[in-house]
Amino acid sequence: MNKTLIAAALAVVAVAPFAAKADESNQLDNFFVAGNLGQSDYRIGGVSDKTDVFQNVRFGWRWNGIVGAEIGYAYLGKVKNDFDFASVSAKPRVGQIGVTAKYNFYNNWFVTGHGGYLRSRTTGAVTVGDASVSQKSWNNGWYAGAGVGYDITKNVALALNYDNYHVKYDRGSSDDLSAKANVATYSASVEVRF
């Protein structure tokens, strides 16, 4: 948790000069809403699951159209592993807050990057025959991603993205049931700027 708080504090310090400059010139005029739809790829130990839908919505702003802050919510799909006698699954959802950047490199073409802190809520379940039991776990983690896209108009952009989410499932009980997952996501996105 301390590492996560340090990373969040460094992100705020990195963005502060841009915020001060934007505040001086009254140019906080690049509010955006972005939606992603794609596929998630779970990697938990030796288990890999590439069959789930990834959905993400983010809200934020960029000072002078370049660097800013964002908040969002992501559904990372559901990882499931079937054994001869049982089935084990996990379904994480995350709230995220971080920094974002966009750079136009040629005409309407641009690259983006973002990253920051996430808070995950993971529902873990075990099914044996007709009996099933599930538990929820809340944990901290981080995310980062990059994309390339094209500004269709001044206010609408399309992009292809890769994001990586580091989530954890931990009940903190005496049996110390914990698992860390690296969830890679590949998606297309639409961003609308106001």
N, C-alpha and C positions, 0 to 999 in steps of 0.2 A: 504494500500500500504506500509506503514512503517513497518508493521509486516512482510510482504513478503520480503522487502529489508533486514531486520534484519536476517531473516531465510537464505537468500542467502549469506549474509556476514558470518554468522556462519558456513555455509557449506564450504565456501572457506577457512576459518580459520582451520576447522577440517581436510581438505584435504592437506593443505600446508605442514605439516611435511613429509607426504608421497611423495609429489612432490619433495621436497628438497632432500630426500634420493634417489629417483629414478634418479634425475638429476645428483647426485654425481656418481652413479654407471652406468649411461647411459643405464638404463633398461626400457625406455619407449617403450617397444616392444610388448605390449599386446593390440593393437588396435582391436576393435570389431564392428561388425554390427549385430544387432538383429532385427528380425521381429516377431510380434505377430499377431495372428488371433484368434478371439473369440467372446464373447457375452457381451453386455453391459446391465446393470441393473440400470435404472434411478430411483431416489427417490427424488421427488419434492413435498414437503408437503404431501398430501394424495395420490398423483399420483405415480404409479409404472409401468414401462414399461420394460419388459425383452425380447423384440423381435428383438433387433437390433444388427448389426454386429459391432464389435470393431476391428480396425486395428491400428497398431503402428509400427513405424520404429525408431530405435535409433542407434546412432553412439557414440563411446566413446573409452576410454582407461582405463586400470587398472594398476597401478604401482605394480610391482611384482605379478601381477595376482590377487590382492586382492581388493584394494580400488582405485577408480578413479572418473572420471567425464564423463557426458554424455549429449548429446543433442538429441532431437527427435521431431517427429510429430505424433499426434494421431487423428484418426477419431473416434468419440465416438458414431456414429450412429445418429438416429433421434427419439426423444420422441414425441409421438402424443397422443392427448386426444380428442375424439369425443364427442360432446354434441348433443342434439336434433336439434339445429339450426346452429351449427358452429363446426369448427375443429380448434384446436390450436396445433402448433408444434414448436419444437426447434431443431436445428442441430448444435451442437458445434464441433469445431475443435481446437486443441491446439498445440502450440509449447511449448517444455519443455526443461529445463536445470537443471541439478542437480548432485547429487553424486550417485555412484553405488558401490556395494560390492559383491564379490563372495567368498564363502568359501567351499573348498572340505572337506567333513567330513568323507567319507569312500570310498576308491578306487576312482571310477570315479563319485560318487554321490556328489552333491553340493547343497547349498542353496544360494539364492541371495536376495538382498534388494536394493532398490533405492528410491529416493525421491527428491523433489525440487520445483522449481518455474515453473508455467505455465502461458502462455498468451493465452487466449481463444478468438476465433471469433465465435460468435453464431448468427445464422440466425433464427429469430423468425418470425412465420407466423400465420395469422388468415384467415380462409376461411369461408365465409358465402354464401351458394348457389354456384353460379358460380364466385363470386367476391372473390379476394384474395389480401392481402396486406402483405408485409414482410419488416423487418428492421434488420440491422446488429448491433451487439454490441461487443466492444472489452473490455476485463476485465482481471484482474490478479487473480491468484488462486494458488493452490498447488496440488501436487500429491505425492503418496507414494505407494509402492508395495513390494511384496515378492514372491519368487518362489522356486521350488525344481526341480532339473534336473539331467541329466546324460551326461557326456562327451563321445560322440560316438567315437571321435578321439581326437587327441591333439588340433585340430582346429575347431571342430564342436560339438555343444551341443544342446540337446533338453530339454525343460522344460515346466512345468505347472505353471501358474502364477495367482496371484490375485493383481489387482491394484485398487486404489481409486483416483478419480479425483474430486476436488471441484471447480466447475465452477459457474459463475454468469452471469445473463443477466440483464443489467441495461442501460436504455436509457438516464438517467440523465435529463429527461425533467420535465416539471411542473407537469405532472401526476404521476411522480415517479414510473414508471413501472419497477419493479425489481423482480428477482427471483433467488434463489440460488439452485443449484442442486448438489447432491452427486451421482456420477456415479461410480458404482462398475463394474469392468470388470473381466471376467474369460477367460483365453486364453492359447493357446499352443504357444510356441516360438521356433525359430531356431536361434542360435547364431553362427556366423562364426568369428574366431579370426585370426589375421594376425601376 
